[in-house]
């Protein structure tokens, strides 16, 4: 599996729920290490404005 990239917001969106929160490991099926990497890339994308912090 390839690593996550904060610039690819479309692929990161599939790991977010309808409220733009990260899905838990049980739903994503990722290992703990990959889940931490995902969270870091989502945080970077949010900081740069590529992903929303919340969605109503």
PDBQT receptor file of N, H, CA, C and O in Angstrom, charges set to zero:
ATOM      1  N   UNK A   1       0.843  -1.186   0.000  1.00  0.00    +0.000 N 
ATOM      2  CA  UNK A   1       0.000   0.000   0.000  1.00  0.00    +0.000 C 
ATOM      3  C   UNK A   1       0.882   1.240   0.000  1.00  0.00    +0.000 C 
ATOM      4  O   UNK A   1       1.896   1.294   0.695  1.00  0.00    +0.000 OA
ATOM      5  N   UNK A   2       0.485   2.230  -0.783  1.00  0.00    +0.000 N 
ATOM      6  H   UNK A   2      -0.339   2.186  -1.347  1.00  0.00    +0.000 HD
ATOM      7  CA  UNK A   2       1.291   3.435  -0.856  1.00  0.00    +0.000 C 
ATOM      8  C   UNK A   2       1.070   4.297   0.377  1.00  0.00    +0.000 C 
ATOM      9  O   UNK A   2       0.084   4.143   1.098  1.00  0.00    +0.000 OA
ATOM     10  N   UNK A   3       2.000   5.200   0.599  1.00  0.00    +0.000 N 
ATOM     11  H   UNK A   3       2.800   5.326   0.013  1.00  0.00    +0.000 HD
ATOM     12  CA  UNK A   3       1.870   6.066   1.761  1.00  0.00    +0.000 C 
ATOM     13  C   UNK A   3       0.857   7.170   1.470  1.00  0.00    +0.000 C 
ATOM     14  O   UNK A   3       0.556   7.456   0.311  1.00  0.00    +0.000 OA
ATOM     15  N   UNK A   4       0.347   7.773   2.503  1.00  0.00    +0.000 N 
ATOM     16  H   UNK A   4       0.591   7.541   3.444  1.00  0.00    +0.000 HD
ATOM     17  CA  UNK A   4      -0.632   8.846   2.367  1.00  0.00    +0.000 C 
ATOM     18  C   UNK A   4       0.083  10.140   2.016  1.00  0.00    +0.000 C 
ATOM     19  O   UNK A   4       1.237  10.350   2.389  1.00  0.00    +0.000 OA
ATOM     20  N   UNK A   5      -0.622  11.005   1.293  1.00  0.00    +0.000 N 
ATOM     21  H   UNK A   5      -1.560  10.834   0.991  1.00  0.00    +0.000 HD
ATOM     22  CA  UNK A   5      -0.060  12.292   0.909  1.00  0.00    +0.000 C 
ATOM     23  C   UNK A   5      -1.098  13.371   1.174  1.00  0.00    +0.000 C 
ATOM     24  O   UNK A   5      -2.243  13.254   0.738  1.00  0.00    +0.000 OA
ATOM     25  N   UNK A   6      -0.706  14.412   1.878  1.00  0.00    +0.000 N 
ATOM     26  H   UNK A   6       0.224  14.508   2.232  1.00  0.00    +0.000 HD
ATOM     27  CA  UNK A   6      -1.652  15.453   2.251  1.00  0.00    +0.000 C 
ATOM     28  C   UNK A   6      -2.177  16.200   1.025  1.00  0.00    +0.000 C 
ATOM     29  O   UNK A   6      -3.256  16.790   1.092  1.00  0.00    +0.000 OA
ATOM     30  N   UNK A   7      -1.450  16.192  -0.084  1.00  0.00    +0.000 N 
ATOM     31  H   UNK A   7      -0.574  15.713  -0.138  1.00  0.00    +0.000 HD
ATOM     32  CA  UNK A   7      -1.876  16.901  -1.286  1.00  0.00    +0.000 C 
ATOM     33  C   UNK A   7      -2.988  16.165  -2.032  1.00  0.00    +0.000 C 
ATOM     34  O   UNK A   7      -3.696  16.765  -2.841  1.00  0.00    +0.000 OA
ATOM     35  N   UNK A   8      -3.141  14.879  -1.764  1.00  0.00    +0.000 N 
ATOM     36  H   UNK A   8      -2.566  14.392  -1.107  1.00  0.00    +0.000 HD
ATOM     37  CA  UNK A   8      -4.177  14.074  -2.414  1.00  0.00    +0.000 C 
ATOM     38  C   UNK A   8      -5.406  14.021  -1.504  1.00  0.00    +0.000 C 
ATOM     39  O   UNK A   8      -5.668  13.013  -0.848  1.00  0.00    +0.000 OA
ATOM     40  N   UNK A   9      -6.142  15.110  -1.480  1.00  0.00    +0.000 N 
ATOM     41  H   UNK A   9      -5.929  15.930  -2.012  1.00  0.00    +0.000 HD
ATOM     42  CA  UNK A   9      -7.264  15.223  -0.545  1.00  0.00    +0.000 C 
ATOM     43  C   UNK A   9      -8.409  14.270  -0.894  1.00  0.00    +0.000 C 
ATOM     44  O   UNK A   9      -9.162  13.864  -0.009  1.00  0.00    +0.000 OA
ATOM     45  N   UNK A  10      -8.548  13.911  -2.161  1.00  0.00    +0.000 N 
ATOM     46  H   UNK A  10      -7.936  14.241  -2.880  1.00  0.00    +0.000 HD
ATOM     47  CA  UNK A  10      -9.626  13.003  -2.550  1.00  0.00    +0.000 C 
ATOM     48  C   UNK A  10      -9.452  11.620  -1.921  1.00  0.00    +0.000 C 
ATOM     49  O   UNK A  10     -10.429  11.004  -1.497  1.00  0.00    +0.000 OA
ATOM     50  N   UNK A  11      -8.222  11.136  -1.860  1.00  0.00    +0.000 N 
ATOM     51  H   UNK A  11      -7.428  11.636  -2.205  1.00  0.00    +0.000 HD
ATOM     52  CA  UNK A  11      -8.004   9.819  -1.256  1.00  0.00    +0.000 C 
ATOM     53  C   UNK A  11      -8.121   9.885   0.270  1.00  0.00    +0.000 C 
ATOM     54  O   UNK A  11      -8.486   8.896   0.906  1.00  0.00    +0.000 OA
ATOM     55  N   UNK A  12      -7.813  11.044   0.859  1.00  0.00    +0.000 N 
ATOM     56  H   UNK A  12      -7.517  11.847   0.342  1.00  0.00    +0.000 HD
ATOM     57  CA  UNK A  12      -7.949  11.191   2.309  1.00  0.00    +0.000 C 
ATOM     58  C   UNK A  12      -9.413  11.278   2.721  1.00  0.00    +0.000 C 
ATOM     59  O   UNK A  12      -9.771  10.869   3.825  1.00  0.00    +0.000 OA
ATOM     60  N   UNK A  13     -10.259  11.806   1.844  1.00  0.00    +0.000 N 
ATOM     61  H   UNK A  13      -9.968  12.138   0.947  1.00  0.00    +0.000 HD
ATOM     62  CA  UNK A  13     -11.679  11.986   2.179  1.00  0.00    +0.000 C 
ATOM     63  C   UNK A  13     -12.384  10.666   2.463  1.00  0.00    +0.000 C 
ATOM     64  O   UNK A  13     -13.354  10.636   3.221  1.00  0.00    +0.000 OA
ATOM     65  N   UNK A  14     -11.913   9.580   1.867  1.00  0.00    +0.000 N 
ATOM     66  H   UNK A  14     -11.125   9.605   1.252  1.00  0.00    +0.000 HD
ATOM     67  CA  UNK A  14     -12.599   8.305   2.107  1.00  0.00    +0.000 C 
ATOM     68  C   UNK A  14     -12.343   7.759   3.511  1.00  0.00    +0.000 C 
ATOM     69  O   UNK A  14     -12.996   6.800   3.923  1.00  0.00    +0.000 OA
ATOM     70  N   UNK A  15     -11.415   8.346   4.246  1.00  0.00    +0.000 N 
ATOM     71  H   UNK A  15     -10.885   9.125   3.912  1.00  0.00    +0.000 HD
ATOM     72  CA  UNK A  15     -11.152   7.952   5.631  1.00  0.00    +0.000 C 
ATOM     73  C   UNK A  15     -11.824   8.901   6.629  1.00  0.00    +0.000 C 
ATOM     74  O   UNK A  15     -11.576   8.815   7.832  1.00  0.00    +0.000 OA
ATOM     75  N   UNK A  16     -12.676   9.805   6.130  1.00  0.00    +0.000 N 
ATOM     76  H   UNK A  16     -12.878   9.875   5.153  1.00  0.00    +0.000 HD
ATOM     77  CA  UNK A  16     -13.412  10.745   6.982  1.00  0.00    +0.000 C 
ATOM     78  C   UNK A  16     -14.889  10.404   6.955  1.00  0.00    +0.000 C 
ATOM     79  O   UNK A  16     -15.400   9.922   5.944  1.00  0.00    +0.000 OA
ATOM     80  N   UNK A  17     -15.584  10.653   8.071  1.00  0.00    +0.000 N 
ATOM     81  H   UNK A  17     -15.169  11.044   8.893  1.00  0.00    +0.000 HD
ATOM     82  CA  UNK A  17     -17.026  10.420   8.097  1.00  0.00    +0.000 C 
ATOM     83  C   UNK A  17     -17.758  11.666   7.596  1.00  0.00    +0.000 C 
ATOM     84  O   UNK A  17     -17.126  12.597   7.098  1.00  0.00    +0.000 OA
ATOM     85  N   UNK A  18     -19.065  11.686   7.723  1.00  0.00    +0.000 N 
ATOM     86  H   UNK A  18     -19.579  10.930   8.127  1.00  0.00    +0.000 HD
ATOM     87  CA  UNK A  18     -19.853  12.797   7.192  1.00  0.00    +0.000 C 
ATOM     88  C   UNK A  18     -19.613  14.106   7.929  1.00  0.00    +0.000 C 
ATOM     89  O   UNK A  18     -19.892  15.177   7.391  1.00  0.00    +0.000 OA
ATOM     90  N   UNK A  19     -19.098  14.032   9.155  1.00  0.00    +0.000 N 
ATOM     91  H   UNK A  19     -18.871  13.161   9.592  1.00  0.00    +0.000 HD
ATOM     92  CA  UNK A  19     -18.795  15.240   9.931  1.00  0.00    +0.000 C 
ATOM     93  C   UNK A  19     -17.331  15.627   9.806  1.00  0.00    +0.000 C 
ATOM     94  O   UNK A  19     -16.854  16.474  10.560  1.00  0.00    +0.000 OA
ATOM     95  N   UNK A  20     -16.608  15.024   8.868  1.00  0.00    +0.000 N 
ATOM     96  H   UNK A  20     -16.995  14.336   8.255  1.00  0.00    +0.000 HD
ATOM     97  CA  UNK A  20     -15.188  15.281   8.590  1.00  0.00    +0.000 C 
ATOM     98  C   UNK A  20     -14.283  14.846   9.736  1.00  0.00    +0.000 C 
ATOM     99  O   UNK A  20     -13.216  15.423   9.944  1.00  0.00    +0.000 OA
ATOM    100  N   UNK A  21     -14.708  13.834  10.474  1.00  0.00    +0.000 N 
ATOM    101  H   UNK A  21     -15.574  13.365  10.305  1.00  0.00    +0.000 HD
ATOM    102  CA  UNK A  21     -13.869  13.264  11.523  1.00  0.00    +0.000 C 
ATOM    103  C   UNK A  21     -13.218  11.996  10.997  1.00  0.00    +0.000 C 
ATOM    104  O   UNK A  21     -13.773  11.320  10.131  1.00  0.00    +0.000 OA
ATOM    105  N   UNK A  22     -12.048  11.675  11.515  1.00  0.00    +0.000 N 
ATOM    106  H   UNK A  22     -11.596  12.224  12.219  1.00  0.00    +0.000 HD
ATOM    107  CA  UNK A  22     -11.353  10.461  11.096  1.00  0.00    +0.000 C 
ATOM    108  C   UNK A  22     -12.131   9.227  11.534  1.00  0.00    +0.000 C 
ATOM    109  O   UNK A  22     -12.650   9.168  12.648  1.00  0.00    +0.000 OA
ATOM    110  N   UNK A  23     -12.203   8.258  10.654  1.00  0.00    +0.000 N 
ATOM    111  H   UNK A  23     -11.782   8.306   9.748  1.00  0.00    +0.000 HD
ATOM    112  CA  UNK A  23     -12.834   6.990  11.009  1.00  0.00    +0.000 C 
ATOM    113  C   UNK A  23     -11.888   6.195  11.910  1.00  0.00    +0.000 C 
ATOM    114  O   UNK A  23     -10.671   6.318  11.775  1.00  0.00    +0.000 OA
ATOM    115  N   UNK A  24     -12.421   5.385  12.823  1.00  0.00    +0.000 N 
ATOM    116  H   UNK A  24     -13.410   5.286  12.933  1.00  0.00    +0.000 HD
ATOM    117  CA  UNK A  24     -11.565   4.588  13.701  1.00  0.00    +0.000 C 
ATOM    118  C   UNK A  24     -10.867   3.462  12.940  1.00  0.00    +0.000 C 
ATOM    119  O   UNK A  24     -11.250   3.125  11.819  1.00  0.00    +0.000 OA
ATOM    120  N   UNK A  25      -9.859   2.897  13.551  1.00  0.00    +0.000 N 
ATOM    121  H   UNK A  25      -9.548   3.171  14.461  1.00  0.00    +0.000 HD
ATOM    122  CA  UNK A  25      -9.089   1.817  12.943  1.00  0.00    +0.000 C 
ATOM    123  C   UNK A  25      -9.950   0.618  12.591  1.00  0.00    +0.000 C 
ATOM    124  O   UNK A  25      -9.716  -0.060  11.591  1.00  0.00    +0.000 OA
ATOM    125  N   UNK A  26     -10.932   0.370  13.413  1.00  0.00    +0.000 N 
ATOM    126  H   UNK A  26     -11.122   0.921  14.225  1.00  0.00    +0.000 HD
ATOM    127  CA  UNK A  26     -11.811  -0.783  13.174  1.00  0.00    +0.000 C 
ATOM    128  C   UNK A  26     -12.532  -0.650  11.834  1.00  0.00    +0.000 C 
ATOM    129  O   UNK A  26     -12.759  -1.649  11.151  1.00  0.00    +0.000 OA
ATOM    130  N   UNK A  27     -12.890   0.573  11.456  1.00  0.00    +0.000 N 
ATOM    131  H   UNK A  27     -12.706   1.384  12.011  1.00  0.00    +0.000 HD
ATOM    132  CA  UNK A  27     -13.587   0.800  10.187  1.00  0.00    +0.000 C 
ATOM    133  C   UNK A  27     -12.625   0.946   9.018  1.00  0.00    +0.000 C 
ATOM    134  O   UNK A  27     -12.932   0.498   7.913  1.00  0.00    +0.000 OA
ATOM    135  N   UNK A  28     -11.459   1.567   9.238  1.00  0.00    +0.000 N 
ATOM    136  H   UNK A  28     -11.210   1.931  10.136  1.00  0.00    +0.000 HD
ATOM    137  CA  UNK A  28     -10.526   1.771   8.136  1.00  0.00    +0.000 C 
ATOM    138  C   UNK A  28      -9.738   0.507   7.822  1.00  0.00    +0.000 C 
ATOM    139  O   UNK A  28      -9.340   0.293   6.677  1.00  0.00    +0.000 OA
ATOM    140  N   UNK A  29      -9.509  -0.338   8.835  1.00  0.00    +0.000 N 
ATOM    141  H   UNK A  29      -9.833  -0.164   9.765  1.00  0.00    +0.000 HD
ATOM    142  CA  UNK A  29      -8.757  -1.559   8.628  1.00  0.00    +0.000 C 
ATOM    143  C   UNK A  29      -7.262  -1.336   8.553  1.00  0.00    +0.000 C 
ATOM    144  O   UNK A  29      -6.526  -2.203   8.081  1.00  0.00    +0.000 OA
ATOM    145  N   UNK A  30      -6.802  -0.178   9.014  1.00  0.00    +0.000 N 
ATOM    146  H   UNK A  30      -7.400   0.527   9.397  1.00  0.00    +0.000 HD
ATOM    147  CA  UNK A  30      -5.379   0.142   8.979  1.00  0.00    +0.000 C 
ATOM    148  C   UNK A  30      -4.684  -0.337  10.245  1.00  0.00    +0.000 C 
ATOM    149  O   UNK A  30      -5.314  -0.527  11.285  1.00  0.00    +0.000 OA
ATOM    150  N   UNK A  31      -3.383  -0.526  10.136  1.00  0.00    +0.000 N 
ATOM    151  H   UNK A  31      -2.871  -0.371   9.291  1.00  0.00    +0.000 HD
ATOM    152  CA  UNK A  31      -2.593  -0.831  11.328  1.00  0.00    +0.000 C 
ATOM    153  C   UNK A  31      -2.442   0.447  12.141  1.00  0.00    +0.000 C 
ATOM    154  O   UNK A  31      -2.752   1.535  11.656  1.00  0.00    +0.000 OA
ATOM    155  N   UNK A  32      -1.968   0.320  13.371  1.00  0.00    +0.000 N 
ATOM    156  H   UNK A  32      -1.715  -0.564  13.765  1.00  0.00    +0.000 HD
ATOM    157  CA  UNK A  32      -1.811   1.485  14.241  1.00  0.00    +0.000 C 
ATOM    158  C   UNK A  32      -0.832   2.491  13.635  1.00  0.00    +0.000 C 
ATOM    159  O   UNK A  32      -1.062   3.699  13.688  1.00  0.00    +0.000 OA
ATOM    160  N   UNK A  33       0.246   1.992  13.068  1.00  0.00    +0.000 N 
ATOM    161  H   UNK A  33       0.433   1.010  13.025  1.00  0.00    +0.000 HD
ATOM    162  CA  UNK A  33       1.255   2.866  12.467  1.00  0.00    +0.000 C 
ATOM    163  C   UNK A  33       0.675   3.631  11.275  1.00  0.00    +0.000 C 
ATOM    164  O   UNK A  33       0.894   4.835  11.138  1.00  0.00    +0.000 OA
ATOM    165  N   UNK A  34      -0.065   2.926  10.417  1.00  0.00    +0.000 N 
ATOM    166  H   UNK A  34      -0.242   1.948  10.528  1.00  0.00    +0.000 HD
ATOM    167  CA  UNK A  34      -0.657   3.563   9.242  1.00  0.00    +0.000 C 
ATOM    168  C   UNK A  34      -1.762   4.544   9.642  1.00  0.00    +0.000 C 
ATOM    169  O   UNK A  34      -1.952   5.563   8.979  1.00  0.00    +0.000 OA
ATOM    170  N   UNK A  35      -2.493   4.243  10.725  1.00  0.00    +0.000 N 
ATOM    171  H   UNK A  35      -2.338   3.415  11.264  1.00  0.00    +0.000 HD
ATOM    172  CA  UNK A  35      -3.539   5.146  11.205  1.00  0.00    +0.000 C 
ATOM    173  C   UNK A  35      -2.916   6.445  11.710  1.00  0.00    +0.000 C 
ATOM    174  O   UNK A  35      -3.469   7.523  11.490  1.00  0.00    +0.000 OA
ATOM    175  N   UNK A  36      -1.775   6.351  12.381  1.00  0.00    +0.000 N 
ATOM    176  H   UNK A  36      -1.325   5.475  12.559  1.00  0.00    +0.000 HD
ATOM    177  CA  UNK A  36      -1.081   7.554  12.851  1.00  0.00    +0.000 C 
ATOM    178  C   UNK A  36      -0.573   8.377  11.668  1.00  0.00    +0.000 C 
ATOM    179  O   UNK A  36      -0.650   9.605  11.689  1.00  0.00    +0.000 OA
ATOM    180  N   UNK A  37      -0.058   7.712  10.646  1.00  0.00    +0.000 N 
ATOM    181  H   UNK A  37       0.005   6.714  10.629  1.00  0.00    +0.000 HD
ATOM    182  CA  UNK A  37       0.392   8.418   9.445  1.00  0.00    +0.000 C 
ATOM    183  C   UNK A  37      -0.778   9.113   8.760  1.00  0.00    +0.000 C 
ATOM    184  O   UNK A  37      -0.657  10.253   8.310  1.00  0.00    +0.000 OA
ATOM    185  N   UNK A  38      -1.898   8.427   8.685  1.00  0.00    +0.000 N 
ATOM    186  H   UNK A  38      -1.996   7.501   9.050  1.00  0.00    +0.000 HD
ATOM    187  CA  UNK A  38      -3.104   9.007   8.092  1.00  0.00    +0.000 C 
ATOM    188  C   UNK A  38      -3.531  10.253   8.866  1.00  0.00    +0.000 C 
ATOM    189  O   UNK A  38      -3.840  11.282   8.266  1.00  0.00    +0.000 OA
ATOM    190  N   UNK A  39      -3.548  10.162  10.186  1.00  0.00    +0.000 N 
ATOM    191  H   UNK A  39      -3.297   9.325  10.674  1.00  0.00    +0.000 HD
ATOM    192  CA  UNK A  39      -3.964  11.298  11.011  1.00  0.00    +0.000 C 
ATOM    193  C   UNK A  39      -3.042  12.489  10.791  1.00  0.00    +0.000 C 
ATOM    194  O   UNK A  39      -3.508  13.626  10.723  1.00  0.00    +0.000 OA
ATOM    195  N   UNK A  40      -1.742  12.243  10.677  1.00  0.00    +0.000 N 
ATOM    196  H   UNK A  40      -1.363  11.319  10.732  1.00  0.00    +0.000 HD
ATOM    197  CA  UNK A  40      -0.779  13.325  10.467  1.00  0.00    +0.000 C 
ATOM    198  C   UNK A  40      -1.010  14.000   9.114  1.00  0.00    +0.000 C 
ATOM    199  O   UNK A  40      -0.952  15.226   9.018  1.00  0.00    +0.000 OA
ATOM    200  N   UNK A  41      -1.266  13.222   8.083  1.00  0.00    +0.000 N 
ATOM    201  H   UNK A  41      -1.313  12.226   8.160  1.00  0.00    +0.000 HD
ATOM    202  CA  UNK A  41      -1.502  13.787   6.750  1.00  0.00    +0.000 C 
ATOM    203  C   UNK A  41      -2.829  14.540   6.687  1.00  0.00    +0.000 C 
ATOM    204  O   UNK A  41      -2.927  15.560   6.005  1.00  0.00    +0.000 OA
ATOM    205  N   UNK A  42      -3.847  14.051   7.388  1.00  0.00    +0.000 N 
ATOM    206  H   UNK A  42      -3.768  13.222   7.943  1.00  0.00    +0.000 HD
ATOM    207  CA  UNK A  42      -5.127  14.766   7.432  1.00  0.00    +0.000 C 
ATOM    208  C   UNK A  42      -4.947  16.099   8.150  1.00  0.00    +0.000 C 
ATOM    209  O   UNK A  42      -5.505  17.109   7.723  1.00  0.00    +0.000 OA
ATOM    210  N   UNK A  43      -4.176  16.113   9.233  1.00  0.00    +0.000 N 
ATOM    211  H   UNK A  43      -3.723  15.292   9.579  1.00  0.00    +0.000 HD
ATOM    212  CA  UNK A  43      -3.910  17.362   9.957  1.00  0.00    +0.000 C 
ATOM    213  C   UNK A  43      -3.169  18.365   9.085  1.00  0.00    +0.000 C 
ATOM    214  O   UNK A  43      -3.460  19.560   9.126  1.00  0.00    +0.000 OA
ATOM    215  N   UNK A  44      -2.217  17.889   8.300  1.00  0.00    +0.000 N 
ATOM    216  H   UNK A  44      -1.980  16.918   8.266  1.00  0.00    +0.000 HD
ATOM    217  CA  UNK A  44      -1.490  18.778   7.383  1.00  0.00    +0.000 C 
ATOM    218  C   UNK A  44      -2.426  19.345   6.329  1.00  0.00    +0.000 C 
ATOM    219  O   UNK A  44      -2.379  20.539   6.031  1.00  0.00    +0.000 OA
ATOM    220  N   UNK A  45      -3.275  18.499   5.764  1.00  0.00    +0.000 N 
ATOM    221  H   UNK A  45      -3.313  17.530   6.006  1.00  0.00    +0.000 HD
ATOM    222  CA  UNK A  45      -4.207  18.948   4.735  1.00  0.00    +0.000 C 
ATOM    223  C   UNK A  45      -5.206  19.955   5.305  1.00  0.00    +0.000 C 
ATOM    224  O   UNK A  45      -5.568  20.917   4.627  1.00  0.00    +0.000 OA
ATOM    225  N   UNK A  46      -5.649  19.745   6.531  1.00  0.00    +0.000 N 
ATOM    226  H   UNK A  46      -5.355  18.964   7.082  1.00  0.00    +0.000 HD
ATOM    227  CA  UNK A  46      -6.567  20.690   7.162  1.00  0.00    +0.000 C 
ATOM    228  C   UNK A  46      -5.890  22.028   7.394  1.00  0.00    +0.000 C 
ATOM    229  O   UNK A  46      -6.495  23.074   7.160  1.00  0.00    +0.000 OA
ATOM    230  N   UNK A  47      -4.648  22.013   7.848  1.00  0.00    +0.000 N 
ATOM    231  H   UNK A  47      -4.156  21.163   8.038  1.00  0.00    +0.000 HD
ATOM    232  CA  UNK A  47      -3.910  23.243   8.124  1.00  0.00    +0.000 C 
ATOM    233  C   UNK A  47      -3.754  24.073   6.849  1.00  0.00    +0.000 C 
ATOM    234  O   UNK A  47      -3.829  25.301   6.894  1.00  0.00    +0.000 OA
ATOM    235  N   UNK A  48      -3.537  23.409   5.717  1.00  0.00    +0.000 N 
ATOM    236  H   UNK A  48      -3.476  22.412   5.681  1.00  0.00    +0.000 HD
ATOM    237  CA  UNK A  48      -3.360  24.107   4.444  1.00  0.00    +0.000 C 
ATOM    238  C   UNK A  48      -4.684  24.446   3.767  1.00  0.00    +0.000 C 
ATOM    239  O   UNK A  48      -4.697  25.097   2.722  1.00  0.00    +0.000 OA
ATOM    240  N   UNK A  49      -5.791  24.013   4.350  1.00  0.00    +0.000 N 
ATOM    241  H   UNK A  49      -5.781  23.485   5.199  1.00  0.00    +0.000 HD
ATOM    242  CA  UNK A  49      -7.097  24.340   3.802  1.00  0.00    +0.000 C 
ATOM    243  C   UNK A  49      -7.566  23.393   2.716  1.00  0.00    +0.000 C 
ATOM    244  O   UNK A  49      -8.512  23.710   1.995  1.00  0.00    +0.000 OA
ATOM    245  N   UNK A  50      -6.934  22.246   2.579  1.00  0.00    +0.000 N 
ATOM    246  H   UNK A  50      -6.165  21.988   3.164  1.00  0.00    +0.000 HD
ATOM    247  CA  UNK A  50      -7.339  21.283   1.562  1.00  0.00    +0.000 C 
ATOM    248  C   UNK A  50      -8.499  20.413   2.027  1.00  0.00    +0.000 C 
ATOM    249  O   UNK A  50      -9.262  19.900   1.209  1.00  0.00    +0.000 OA
ATOM    250  N   UNK A  51      -8.632  20.246   3.341  1.00  0.00    +0.000 N 
ATOM    251  H   UNK A  51      -8.012  20.662   4.006  1.00  0.00    +0.000 HD
ATOM    252  CA  UNK A  51      -9.730  19.480   3.940  1.00  0.00    +0.000 C 
ATOM    253  C   UNK A  51     -10.386  20.337   5.009  1.00  0.00    +0.000 C 
ATOM    254  O   UNK A  51      -9.717  21.161   5.632  1.00  0.00    +0.000 OA
ATOM    255  N   UNK A  52     -11.679  20.160   5.232  1.00  0.00    +0.000 N 
ATOM    256  H   UNK A  52     -12.222  19.490   4.726  1.00  0.00    +0.000 HD
ATOM    257  CA  UNK A  52     -12.336  20.933   6.287  1.00  0.00    +0.000 C 
ATOM    258  C   UNK A  52     -12.058  20.361   7.673  1.00  0.00    +0.000 C 
ATOM    259  O   UNK A  52     -11.807  19.165   7.822  1.00  0.00    +0.000 OA
ATOM    260  N   UNK A  53     -12.104  21.221   8.680  1.00  0.00    +0.000 N 
ATOM    261  H   UNK A  53     -12.308  22.193   8.560  1.00  0.00    +0.000 HD
ATOM    262  CA  UNK A  53     -11.977  20.763  10.059  1.00  0.00    +0.000 C 
ATOM    263  C   UNK A  53     -13.287  20.118  10.503  1.00  0.00    +0.000 C 
ATOM    264  O   UNK A  53     -13.286  19.068  11.146  1.00  0.00    +0.000 OA
ATOM    265  N   UNK A  54     -14.409  20.760  10.151  1.00  0.00    +0.000 N 
ATOM    266  H   UNK A  54     -14.409  21.613   9.629  1.00  0.00    +0.000 HD
ATOM    267  CA  UNK A  54     -15.731  20.206  10.462  1.00  0.00    +0.000 C 
ATOM    268  C   UNK A  54     -16.625  20.354   9.246  1.00  0.00    +0.000 C 
ATOM    269  O   UNK A  54     -16.387  21.204   8.388  1.00  0.00    +0.000 OA
ATOM    270  N   UNK A  55     -17.643  19.531   9.177  1.00  0.00    +0.000 N 
ATOM    271  H   UNK A  55     -17.836  18.840   9.874  1.00  0.00    +0.000 HD
ATOM    272  CA  UNK A  55     -18.620  19.612   8.107  1.00  0.00    +0.000 C 
ATOM    273  C   UNK A  55     -19.993  19.469   8.713  1.00  0.00    +0.000 C 
ATOM    274  O   UNK A  55     -20.250  18.536   9.473  1.00  0.00    +0.000 OA
ATOM    275  N   UNK A  56     -20.874  20.387   8.381  1.00  0.00    +0.000 N 
ATOM    276  H   UNK A  56     -20.665  21.145   7.763  1.00  0.00    +0.000 HD
ATOM    277  CA  UNK A  56     -22.217  20.352   8.979  1.00  0.00    +0.000 C 
ATOM    278  C   UNK A  56     -23.211  19.748   8.049  1.00  0.00    +0.000 C 
ATOM    279  O   UNK A  56     -24.389  19.640   8.390  1.00  0.00    +0.000 OA
TER     280      UNK A  56
